[in-house]
Amino acid sequence: MKKAYKINGKFLMGEDWQYFTKEVIAPNEKKAMEILLSDMGSKHRVKRRNIHIKEVVEVPSDQIESPVVKYLMEK
Protein backbone atom coordinates (compact mmCIF):
# COMPACT_ATOMS: atom_id res chain seq x y z
CA MET A 1 0.00 0.00 0.00
CA LYS A 2 1.30 3.41 -0.95
CA LYS A 3 1.65 6.12 1.69
CA ALA A 4 2.87 9.70 1.46
CA TYR A 5 5.57 10.91 3.83
CA LYS A 6 6.86 14.41 4.50
CA ILE A 7 10.54 14.50 5.43
CA ASN A 8 12.24 17.51 7.04
CA GLY A 9 15.96 17.94 7.53
CA LYS A 10 19.10 19.63 6.33
CA PHE A 11 22.05 18.86 4.09
CA LEU A 12 25.52 20.30 3.66
CA MET A 13 25.88 22.29 0.43
CA GLY A 14 29.41 23.62 0.22
CA GLU A 15 30.02 25.22 3.61
CA ASP A 16 26.38 26.01 4.43
CA TRP A 17 23.55 23.85 5.73
CA GLN A 18 20.44 23.97 3.54
CA TYR A 19 17.08 23.08 5.09
CA PHE A 20 14.59 21.04 3.09
CA THR A 21 11.09 19.59 3.18
CA LYS A 22 10.25 16.86 0.69
CA GLU A 23 7.24 14.63 0.14
CA VAL A 24 7.77 11.09 -1.13
CA ILE A 25 5.67 7.98 -1.71
CA ALA A 26 6.81 4.78 -0.03
CA PRO A 27 5.38 1.64 1.59
CA ASN A 28 6.94 2.47 5.00
CA GLU A 29 8.99 5.08 6.87
CA LYS A 30 12.35 3.34 6.41
CA LYS A 31 11.88 3.08 2.63
CA ALA A 32 10.82 6.77 2.52
CA MET A 33 14.14 7.76 4.10
CA GLU A 34 16.02 5.57 1.62
CA ILE A 35 14.21 7.20 -1.32
CA LEU A 36 15.06 10.66 0.02
CA LEU A 37 18.75 9.84 0.56
CA SER A 38 19.01 8.40 -2.94
CA ASP A 39 17.22 11.37 -4.51
CA MET A 40 19.24 14.04 -2.66
CA GLY A 41 22.51 12.29 -3.48
CA SER A 42 21.59 12.02 -7.12
CA LYS A 43 20.29 15.57 -7.63
CA HIS A 44 22.68 17.51 -5.38
CA ARG A 45 25.72 15.19 -5.24
CA VAL A 46 25.54 15.11 -1.44
CA LYS A 47 27.03 12.21 0.52
CA ARG A 48 24.60 10.39 2.81
CA ARG A 49 26.64 11.36 5.88
CA ASN A 50 25.98 15.03 5.01
CA ILE A 51 22.19 14.62 5.03
CA HIS A 52 20.53 14.93 8.44
CA ILE A 53 16.88 13.87 8.60
CA LYS A 54 15.05 15.64 11.42
CA GLU A 55 11.54 14.24 11.05
CA VAL A 56 9.51 11.79 8.97
CA VAL A 57 5.73 12.17 9.15
CA GLU A 58 3.02 10.25 7.32
CA VAL A 59 0.76 12.70 5.48
CA PRO A 60 -2.97 12.04 4.97
CA SER A 61 -4.00 12.12 1.30
CA ASP A 62 -6.04 15.32 1.71
CA GLN A 63 -3.02 17.24 3.12
CA ILE A 64 -0.47 16.42 0.43
CA GLU A 65 1.10 19.62 -0.96
CA SER A 66 3.24 18.31 -3.83
CA PRO A 67 1.21 18.06 -7.05
CA VAL A 68 3.34 15.15 -8.30
CA VAL A 69 2.87 13.13 -5.10
CA LYS A 70 -0.85 13.94 -5.07
CA TYR A 71 -1.22 12.75 -8.67
CA LEU A 72 0.71 9.52 -8.04
CA MET A 73 -1.35 8.75 -4.91
CA GLU A 74 -4.61 9.09 -6.87
CA LYS A 75 -3.35 6.92 -9.72
N, C-alpha and C positions, 0 to 999 in steps of 0.2 A: 504494500500500500504506500502510495506517495504521500509525503508530508512536506510542508514548507517550513523552513527554519530561517530565522534572522540571526546573523552572527555579527557581533561587535568586537572590535579589537584595534590593534595598531601594528604597523610594520615599519621597519627601518628602510628609509629611502635616502641613500647618501648618508648624510650626518643627522638628518631630522626624522623624527617619528611621525608618521602619517596615520591618522585615525580613519577607520572605515566601518561601514555597515553594509552588509551584503545579504541578500536573500537567495537561498538555494533550495532545490528539491532533492530530497534523499529519503531512504526508507527508515533511517534512524539517526540519532544525534552524532554518533561516532563517524558514520559515513558522510554526514554533512560537513564535519570538520575536515575530513580527508579531501572532499571536493573543493572546499575553500582553499586549503593549502596548495593543492595542485593548480588551481586556477590562478591564485596570486603569484605563484612561482613562475607559471607560464607567461602571464601577461606583464608582470613587473620585474621578472628575473630576481626575485627575492628568495633567499635561502629559507628553509623551514624554521631554522633556529632564530631567524629575525622576524618571525610573525608571532605575535602574542595575541591569543584569543581570550577576550575578557568574558564573553557571555554567549551562550547558544540558547535560543528560545524558540519553541515551536509556535508558529503563527497560524491562527485560524484562517480558513480560506476567505472569509469576508474582510480580513484586515491586511491582506497582502498588498504591498505598495508597488512592487516591480511588475510592469506590464508583461514582461516575458514570463516570469514565474506564474503570474495569474493565468495567462493563456495556457501554459503547459499543465497547470493543475486542472483546468476545465476540460482539457483534451482527453 
